[in-house]
Amino acid sequence: MKRRWRTDACLVLCGLLIWFLADAQRVRAAAAAGLGLCARSVIPALFPFMAVSTMLVSLGFGEWAAPRLAGLMSLYRLPGPAGSALLLGLVGGYPIGARTAAELHKKGLLTAEEAERLLGFCNNSNPVFLISVLGGGIFGSPRAGVYLWLIHLLSALLAGFFFRGSGRPPRRRAPPPLRPADSLSAALVEGVKSASSNMVSVCGFVLFFYVLASPLAALGGPLGAGLTGLLELFSLTPLLAADRAGFILASACAGWGGVSILCQTAAVLEGSGLRLRNCVLGKAVQGLLAGVLAAAVSVYLF
């Protein structure tokens, strides 16, 4: 079975290589456009949040948030520190939530099982993307973007109930005191270095999937937009129509995130020992919920 899987994967990659060679000019143009997208949108939107979120966890934000978010996280049978990943994921965008969950597990504030359940709903889109890029840029109304963000938020919280597990979180000892290495200067260095290395991976995935999505985008119409949205979220934006169908598609695809986002998430989870399975299931559930909620709300918007 493994040999057959590897053979199929090699055949697919050989097909991609032939396409890249046969259509080199368009591939180069798509790659250049993807690099411009990273410079204009991806890095400015994510790098500061990645650096600051790492610094916050290093300085004890998870311990500080624990008692304040314990009530909310108890609904999901998770300890209070998990709320910091949910909060930062909702504010910072993909893949900040997953990265924070991995950091909390690394610090010993979450078990592997708790962190993997948290991955099912803590990894979410940047509100700036939903409100400004989609709402203001595509639908010509920040109000539509606010609705997209509220739908995204609600669908994430609802998706979390699919990953509650069973029983209550085990009693845990008080978290250990911060190590000397977790001083402000050390946290700053760690945050910037970690964010820089992760941005290389994130931009690499955005660029690769932007190229892969280019022939899907060329199909045009709802089919091209839908297939592009399943693969890569940023490539979807120029294909959306400013109507009810476009609003529903934008909401569903933002909830799903795209294969590119899942690969970015896998990159930031590398070495953490956490599995990606719940994240994939969670994004599928959230995308479905976001589409249904958007269909209900769109009646009043369009």
Salt bridges, closest charged atoms under 4 A:
ASP8 OD1 - ARG4 NE 3.38
GLU113 OE2 - ARG117 NE 2.61
GLU114 OE2 - ARG172 NH2 2.74
GLU116 OE1 - ARG275 NH2 2.86
ASP182 OD1 - LYS107 NZ 3.47
ASP182 OD2 - ARG179 NE 3.51
